Amino acid sequence: MKRFFTRGFVELAGTVGLVATASSIAQAVRTDQWLWLAAAAPWLGLIGYLAYSKLGNPVRTSRHQWGLHALSAAGITASAMAGPVALGLAALGAAVTVFYTHGYSRQHTPDAMVTVGARLPEFPLTALDGQVVSSEVLTHEPHVIMFYRGNWCPFCMAQVGQLVEQYHELERRGVKVAMISPQRQEDTEELSHRFNVPMEFYADVDGAAASMLDILQAGGTPLLYGAGTNGDTVVPTVIITDGTGTVVWVHHADNHRIRPEPSVFLEVIDREGIAVPR
């Protein structure tokens, strides 16, 4: 039940929010008590934010979302004057918003399976042609290795887009880029054709690599997107290695909305001196 709730939370919150908003408007019109509209404020804020995360640039969203919480507080304060039902509706919207920003978005904290100074662990990957290979193929040149959730994730796609913008700077330093996802093979192949840069794409079939690295996120795939590892996905993770396959930097997202900017990768590469100029 918990797994089902986690996978369907965003869709459920959006649906309930639309119903709550429509009900508040209808009640305001029926009773001519316009303070009822305040009960919809937390829900409208959440719905607007979810829409922005899909249509805007979600990588730079704040961890705490104080604007959403301030709107919720204002809605609760004003709706209290409309009566207990309106207050309850606003309070529910505020609670759902808090859960989204501070609970639902949190990611599994991996054990230290990938550590700075150690060699990249061995794990299986599937190339676009269906060939099963080892992570050993990533250890002969410096690499930025990105584990992303899938094409369905707007935060991942925004981060990938930003990485594409920095690709030629990485290429100039002789650093390769490998993209790994537990999504369907055909979705990974589609993404590989979306950008005109020669990044390496691999599928993590059944989440085998994610499991070995302890970066599997249980129930992280939305119900509307049934592919992946039986509803599981991956903790967004970036690993930077040098030309010997030694890990020089690793970042696990503790909140799926917050990702490091690709400019950070360039800073790490330059600081660690792993570039091979071309």
For each residue, the residues with C-beta under 8 A, 3 or more apart:
1: 4 5
2: 5 6 219
3: 6 7 218 219 231
4: 1 7 8 223
5: 1 2 8 9 12
6: 2 3 9 104 218 219 220
7: 3 4 219 220 221 222 223 231
8: 4 5 11 12 222 223
9: 5 6 12 13 100 104
10: 13 14 50 100 104 222
11: 8 14 15 222 223 224
12: 5 8 9 15 16
13: 9 10 16 17 46 50 96 100
14: 10 11 17 18 47 50
15: 11 12 18 19
16: 12 13 19 20 43 96
17: 13 14 20 21 43 44 46 47 93 96
18: 14 15 21 22 43 47
19: 15 16 22 23
20: 16 17 23 24 39 40 43 89 92 93
21: 17 18 24 25 40 43 44 47
22: 18 19 25 26
23: 19 20 26 27 89
24: 20 21 27 28 36 37 39 40 43 86 89
25: 21 22 28 29 36 37 40
26: 22 23 29 30
27: 23 24 30 31 33 36 86
28: 24 25 31 32 33 34 35 36 37
29: 25 26 32
30: 26 27
31: 27 28 36
32: 28 29
33: 27 28 36 82
34: 28 37
35: 28 38 78 79 81 82 86
36: 24 25 27 28 31 33 39 40 79 82 86
37: 24 25 28 34 40 41
38: 35 41 74 75 76 77 78 79 82 86 90
39: 20 24 36 75 79 82 86 87 89 90 93
40: 20 21 24 25 36 37 43 44 75 89 90 93
41: 37 38 44 45 71 72 74 75 78 79 90 93
42: 45 46 68 71 72 75 76 90 93 94 96 97
43: 16 17 18 20 21 24 40 46 47 93 96
44: 17 21 40 41 47 48 71
45: 41 42 48 49 67 68 71 72 75 93 97
46: 13 17 42 43 49 50 68 93 96 97 100
47: 14 17 18 21 43 44 50 51
48: 44 45 51 52
49: 45 46 52 53 65 68
50: 10 13 14 46 47 53 54
51: 47 48 54 55
52: 48 49 55 56 58
53: 49 50 56 58 61 154 155 257
54: 50 51 58 154
55: 51 52
56: 52 53
57: 60 158
58: 52 53 54 61 154 155 158 257
59: 155 158 159 162 259 261
60: 57
61: 53 58 65 257 258
62: 65 66 67
63: 101 255 257 258
64: 69 101 102
65: 49 61 62 68 69 97 101
66: 62 69 70
67: 45 62 70 71
68: 42 45 46 49 65 71 72 97 101
69: 64 65 66 72 73 94 97 98 101
70: 66 67 73 74
71: 41 42 44 45 67 68 74 75
72: 41 42 45 68 69 75 76 90 93 94 97 98
73: 69 70 76 77 94
74: 38 41 70 71 77 78
75: 38 39 40 41 42 45 71 72 78 79 90 93 94
76: 38 42 72 73 79 80 87 90 91 94
77: 38 73 74 80
78: 35 38 41 74 75 81 82
79: 35 36 38 39 41 75 76 82 86 87 89 90
80: 76 77 86 87
81: 35 78
82: 33 35 36 38 39 78 79 85 86 87
83: 86 87
84: 87 88
85: 82 88 89
86: 24 27 35 36 38 39 79 80 82 83 89 90
87: 39 76 79 80 82 83 84 90 91
88: 84 85 91 92
89: 20 23 24 39 40 79 85 86 92 93
90: 38 39 40 41 42 72 75 76 79 86 87 93 94
91: 76 87 88 94 95
92: 20 88 89 95 96
93: 17 20 39 40 41 42 43 45 46 72 75 89 90 96 97
94: 42 69 72 73 75 76 90 91 97 98
95: 91 92 98 99
96: 13 16 17 42 43 46 92 93 99 100
97: 42 45 46 65 68 69 72 93 94 100 101
98: 69 72 94 95 101 102 103
99: 95 96 102 103 104
100: 9 10 13 46 96 97 103 104 105
101: 63 64 65 68 69 97 98 105
102: 64 98 99 105 106
103: 98 99 100 106
104: 6 9 10 99 100
105: 100 101 102 255 256 257
106: 102 103 254 255
107: 217 235 236 252 253 254 255 256
108: 214 215 216 217 218 235
109: 252 254
110: 113 114 213 214 215 235 237 252
111: 214
112: 115
113: 110 121 212 213 214 215
114: 110 118 120 121 213 237 239 247 250
115: 112 118 247 250
116: 247 248 249 250
117: 246 247
118: 114 115 121 246 247
119: 139 244 245 246 247
120: 114 135 138 139 145 239 241 245 246 247
121: 113 114 118 135 212 213
122: 134 135 136
123: 134 135 208 209 212 213
124: 132 133 134 135 205 208 209
125: 132 133 134 135 137 180 202 203 204 209
126: 130 131 132 133 185 202 203 204 205
127: 130 131 132 133 202
128: 185 188 189 192 201 202 203
129:
130: 126 127 185
131: 126 127
132: 124 125 126 127
133: 124 125 126 127 136 137 202
134: 122 123 124 125 137
135: 120 121 122 123 124 125 138 139 209
136: 122 133 139 245
137: 125 133 134 140
138: 120 135 143 145 176 178 200 241 245
139: 119 120 135 136 143 241 244 245
140: 137 243 245
141: 174 175 176 243 276
142: 173 174 175 176 240 241 242 243 269 274 275 276
143: 138 139 175 176 177 178 239 240 241
144: 163 170 175 176 177 178 238 239 240 265
145: 120 138 178 180 238 239 240 241
146: 159 160 163 177 178 179 180 237 238
147: 180 181 204 209 210 215 234 235 236 237 238 239
148: 153 156 159 160 179 180 181 234 236
149: 152 153 155 156 181 182 183 217 220 221 233 234 236 256
150: 153 156 181 182 183 187 221 225 227 228 233
151: 156 157 181 183 187 190 191
152: 149 183 221 222 225
153: 148 149 150 156 157 256
154: 53 54 58 157 158
155: 53 58 59 149 158 159 236 256 257 259
156: 148 149 150 151 153 159 160 236
157: 151 153 154 160 161
158: 57 58 59 154 155 161 162
159: 59 146 148 155 156 162 163 236 259 262
160: 146 148 156 157 163 164 179 191 195
161: 157 158 164 165 195
162: 59 158 159 165 166 261 262
163: 144 146 159 160 166 167 177 262 265
164: 160 161 167 195 197 199
165: 161 162 262
166: 162 163 169 170 262 263 265 266
167: 163 164 170 171 177 197 199
168: 171 172 197
169: 166 172 173 266
170: 144 166 167 173 175 176 177 265 266 269
171: 167 168 174 175 197 278
172: 168 169 277 278
173: 142 169 170 266 269 270 275 276 277 278
174: 141 142 171 275 276 277 278
175: 141 142 143 144 170 171 269 274 275 276
176: 138 141 142 143 144 170 199 200
177: 143 144 146 163 167 170 197 199 200
178: 138 143 144 145 146 199 200 201 202
179: 146 148 160 188 191 192 199 200 201 202
180: 125 145 146 147 148 201 202 203 204 209 234
181: 147 148 149 150 151 187 188 203 204 234
182: 149 150 203 204 205 206 207 210 228 229 232 233 234
183: 149 150 151 152 187 188 203 227 228
184: 187 188 203 227 228
185: 126 128 130 188 189 203 205
186: 189 190
187: 150 151 181 183 184 190 191 227
188: 128 179 181 183 184 185 191 192 201 202 203
189: 128 185 186 192 193 201
190: 151 186 187 193 194
191: 151 160 179 187 188 194 195 201
192: 128 179 188 189 195 199 201
193: 189 190
194: 190 191
195: 160 161 164 191 192 199
196:
197: 164 167 168 171 177
198:
199: 164 167 176 177 178 179 192 195
200: 138 176 177 178 179
201: 128 178 179 180 188 189 191 192
202: 125 126 127 128 133 178 179 180 188
203: 125 126 128 180 181 182 183 184 185 188
204: 125 126 147 180 181 182 207 208 209 210 229 234
205: 124 126 182 185 208
206: 182 229
207: 182 204 210 211 216 228 229 232 233 234
208: 123 124 204 205 211 212
209: 123 124 125 135 147 180 204 212 213
210: 147 182 204 207 213 215 216 217 229 232 233 234 235
211: 207 208 214 216
212: 113 121 123 208 209
213: 110 113 114 121 123 209 210 237
214: 108 110 111 113 211
215: 108 110 113 147 210 234 235 237 252
216: 108 207 210 211 229 232 233 234 235
217: 107 108 149 210 220 232 233 234 235
218: 3 6 108 232
219: 2 3 6 7 231 232
220: 6 7 149 217 231 232 233 234 256
221: 7 149 150 152 225 226 227 228 229 231 232 233
222: 7 8 10 11 152 225
223: 4 7 8 11 226 231
224: 11
225: 150 152 221 222 228
226: 221 223 231
227: 150 183 184 187 221
228: 150 182 183 184 207 221 225 231 232 233
229: 182 204 206 207 210 216 221 232 233
230:
231: 3 7 219 220 221 223 226 228
232: 182 207 210 216 217 218 219 220 221 228 229
233: 149 150 182 207 210 216 217 220 221 228 229
234: 147 148 149 180 181 182 204 207 210 215 216 217 220 237
235: 107 108 110 147 210 215 216 217 252 253
236: 107 147 148 149 155 156 159 252 253 256 259
237: 110 114 146 147 213 215 234 250 251 252 253
238: 144 145 146 147 249 250 251 260 265
239: 114 120 143 144 145 147 247 249 250
240: 142 143 144 145 247 248 249 250 265 268 269 272 274
241: 120 138 139 142 143 145 244 245 246 247 248 274
242: 142 245 246 248 272 274
243: 140 141 142 274 276
244: 119 139 241
245: 119 120 136 138 139 140 241 242
246: 117 118 119 120 241 242
247: 114 115 116 117 118 119 120 239 240 241 250
248: 116 240 241 242 268 272 274
249: 116 238 239 240 265 268 272
250: 114 115 116 237 238 239 240 247
251: 237 238 260
252: 107 109 110 215 235 236 237
253: 107 235 236 237 256 258 259
254: 106 107 109 258
255: 63 105 106 107 258
256: 105 107 149 153 155 220 236 253
257: 53 58 61 63 105 155
258: 61 63 253 254 255
259: 59 155 159 236 253
260: 238 251 264 265
261: 59 162 264
262: 159 162 163 165 166 265 266
263: 166 266 267
264: 260 261 267 268
265: 144 163 166 170 238 240 249 260 262 268 269
266: 166 169 170 173 262 263 269 270
267: 263 264 270 271
268: 240 248 249 264 265 271 272
269: 142 170 173 175 240 265 266 272 274 275
270: 173 266 267 273 275
271: 267 268
272: 240 242 248 249 268 269
273: 270
274: 142 175 240 241 242 243 248 269
275: 142 173 174 175 269 270
276: 141 142 173 174 175 243
277: 172 173 174
278: 171 172 173 174
